Amino acid sequence: MSKAHSEEEKGQRKEEQSEEEEEEEQSEEEEEQQSEEEEEEEQSEEEEEEEQSEEEEEEEQSEEEEEVEEQSEEEVERGGAE
């Protein structure tokens, strides 16, 4: 009687244990999902920043090129006037 009783208790404990393990696994999966979403958000923010800085660099470059063109035109004018 007592042997069967203890076996029953063991079975119940095992069930409780496996339920707890399932809950832990679920919460771990949820955390992983959350961190993946956060990583994706960070990545898209970084990509936006990179695009912005690239655009700014292109603008700066074209401004510098314009300045160089203006300078060379002025030099040509000066050279022609001398």
trRosetta pair geometry for C-beta under 8 A, 3 or more apart (Angstrom, degrees):
i j d omega theta_ij theta_ji phi_ij phi_ji
1 4 6.1 -59 -152 36 26 106
1 5 6.3 27 150 -21 62 111
2 5 5.3 -54 -147 36 35 119
2 6 6.3 33 156 -19 68 103
3 6 6.0 -54 -149 36 29 106
3 7 6.5 32 150 -21 62 105
4 7 5.5 -52 -150 33 33 115
4 8 6.5 39 150 -23 64 102
5 8 5.7 -52 -155 30 31 114
5 9 6.7 30 149 -17 63 104
6 9 5.5 -50 -149 35 38 114
6 10 6.4 44 150 -23 66 101
7 10 5.6 -51 -152 32 33 114
7 11 6.5 36 149 -21 64 103
8 11 5.6 -54 -154 33 32 113
8 12 6.5 31 150 -18 65 104
9 12 5.6 -53 -149 36 34 111
9 13 6.3 35 153 -20 67 104
10 13 5.7 -55 -149 36 31 111
10 14 6.4 34 152 -22 65 104
11 14 5.7 -53 -151 32 31 113
11 15 6.6 31 151 -19 64 103
12 15 5.7 -53 -153 33 34 112
12 16 6.4 32 151 -17 66 105
13 16 5.6 -55 -149 38 34 111
13 17 6.1 37 152 -23 67 106
14 17 5.5 -54 -148 35 31 114
14 18 6.3 26 156 -17 66 105
15 18 6.0 -57 -147 37 29 105
15 19 6.4 31 153 -21 64 105
16 19 5.7 -55 -152 34 32 113
16 20 6.5 31 152 -18 65 104
17 20 5.8 -56 -153 35 31 110
17 21 6.3 31 151 -19 66 106
18 21 5.4 -50 -146 36 36 115
18 22 6.4 42 152 -24 65 101
19 22 5.7 -52 -151 32 32 112
19 23 6.5 31 151 -18 64 104
20 23 5.7 -55 -151 36 33 111
20 24 6.4 34 151 -20 66 104
21 24 5.6 -53 -149 35 33 112
21 25 6.3 34 153 -20 66 104
22 25 5.7 -54 -149 36 31 111
22 26 6.3 34 152 -22 65 105
23 26 5.6 -53 -149 34 31 113
23 27 6.4 26 156 -15 65 105
24 27 6.0 -58 -148 38 30 105
24 28 6.3 32 153 -20 65 107
25 28 5.6 -56 -149 36 31 113
25 29 6.3 33 153 -21 66 104
26 29 5.7 -54 -150 34 31 111
26 30 6.4 31 152 -19 65 105
27 30 5.5 -50 -147 36 35 114
27 31 6.4 39 152 -21 65 102
28 31 5.7 -53 -150 35 32 112
28 32 6.4 34 151 -21 65 104
29 32 5.6 -52 -149 34 33 113
29 33 6.4 35 152 -21 65 104
30 33 5.6 -51 -149 34 32 113
30 34 6.4 35 151 -21 64 104
31 34 5.6 -54 -150 34 33 113
31 35 6.3 28 155 -16 67 105
32 35 5.9 -57 -147 38 31 106
32 36 6.3 34 152 -22 65 105
33 36 5.7 -54 -151 33 31 113
33 37 6.5 31 152 -19 65 104
34 37 5.8 -55 -153 34 32 110
34 38 6.4 31 151 -18 65 106
35 38 5.4 -51 -147 37 35 114
35 39 6.3 41 151 -23 66 102
36 39 5.6 -52 -149 34 32 113
36 40 6.5 33 151 -20 64 103
37 40 5.7 -52 -151 34 33 112
37 41 6.5 34 151 -20 65 103
38 41 5.6 -53 -151 35 33 113
38 42 6.4 33 152 -18 66 105
39 42 5.6 -54 -148 38 32 111
39 43 6.2 35 152 -23 66 105
40 43 5.6 -53 -147 34 31 113
40 44 6.4 27 156 -17 65 104
41 44 6.0 -57 -149 36 29 105
41 45 6.4 31 152 -19 64 107
42 45 5.6 -56 -150 36 31 113
42 46 6.3 32 153 -20 66 105
43 46 5.7 -54 -149 36 31 111
43 47 6.3 32 152 -21 65 105
44 47 5.5 -49 -146 35 35 114
44 48 6.4 39 152 -21 64 102
45 48 5.7 -53 -151 34 31 112
45 49 6.4 31 151 -18 64 105
46 49 5.6 -55 -150 37 33 112
46 50 6.3 35 152 -21 66 104
47 50 5.6 -52 -148 35 32 112
47 51 6.4 33 153 -20 65 103
48 51 5.7 -53 -149 35 31 111
48 52 6.3 32 152 -19 65 106
49 52 5.6 -54 -148 36 31 112
49 53 6.3 26 156 -16 66 106
50 53 5.9 -56 -145 39 29 106
50 54 6.2 33 154 -22 64 106
51 54 5.7 -55 -149 35 30 113
51 55 6.4 31 153 -19 65 104
52 55 5.8 -56 -152 35 31 110
52 56 6.3 30 152 -18 66 106
53 56 5.5 -51 -146 37 35 114
53 57 6.3 40 152 -23 66 103
54 57 5.6 -52 -148 35 31 112
54 58 6.4 32 152 -20 64 104
55 58 5.7 -53 -150 35 32 112
55 59 6.4 34 151 -20 65 104
56 59 5.6 -53 -150 35 33 113
56 60 6.3 33 152 -18 66 105
57 60 5.6 -54 -148 38 32 112
57 61 6.2 35 152 -22 65 105
58 61 5.6 -52 -147 35 31 113
58 62 6.4 27 156 -17 65 104
59 62 6.0 -56 -148 37 29 105
59 63 6.3 31 152 -19 64 106
60 63 5.6 -55 -149 36 31 113
60 64 6.3 32 153 -19 66 105
61 64 5.7 -55 -149 36 31 111
61 65 6.3 32 152 -21 65 105
62 65 5.5 -49 -146 35 35 115
62 66 6.4 40 151 -22 64 101
63 66 5.7 -53 -152 33 32 112
63 67 6.5 33 150 -19 64 104
64 67 5.6 -53 -151 35 34 113
64 68 6.3 35 151 -20 66 104
65 68 5.6 -52 -148 35 33 112
65 69 6.4 35 151 -21 64 104
66 69 5.6 -53 -150 35 32 113
66 70 6.3 32 152 -19 66 104
67 70 5.7 -53 -148 36 32 111
67 71 6.3 33 153 -21 65 105
68 71 5.6 -53 -147 35 31 113
68 72 6.3 26 156 -17 65 106
69 72 5.9 -57 -147 38 29 106
69 73 6.3 31 152 -21 64 106
70 73 5.6 -55 -149 35 31 112
70 74 6.3 31 152 -19 65 104
71 74 5.7 -55 -150 35 31 110
71 75 6.3 31 151 -20 66 105
72 75 5.5 -49 -146 36 35 114
72 76 6.4 40 151 -22 65 101
73 76 5.6 -52 -150 34 32 111
73 77 6.4 32 150 -18 65 104
74 77 5.6 -53 -149 37 33 112
74 78 6.1 34 151 -19 66 106
75 78 5.5 -52 -144 39 32 112
75 79 6.0 34 153 -22 65 106
76 79 5.6 -52 -144 37 29 112
76 80 6.2 27 154 -18 63 107
77 80 5.8 -57 -147 38 28 108
77 81 6.2 25 154 -20 65 109
78 81 5.7 -58 -145 37 29 109
78 82 6.4 33 157 -28 64 104
79 82 6.1 -51 -150 24 29 112
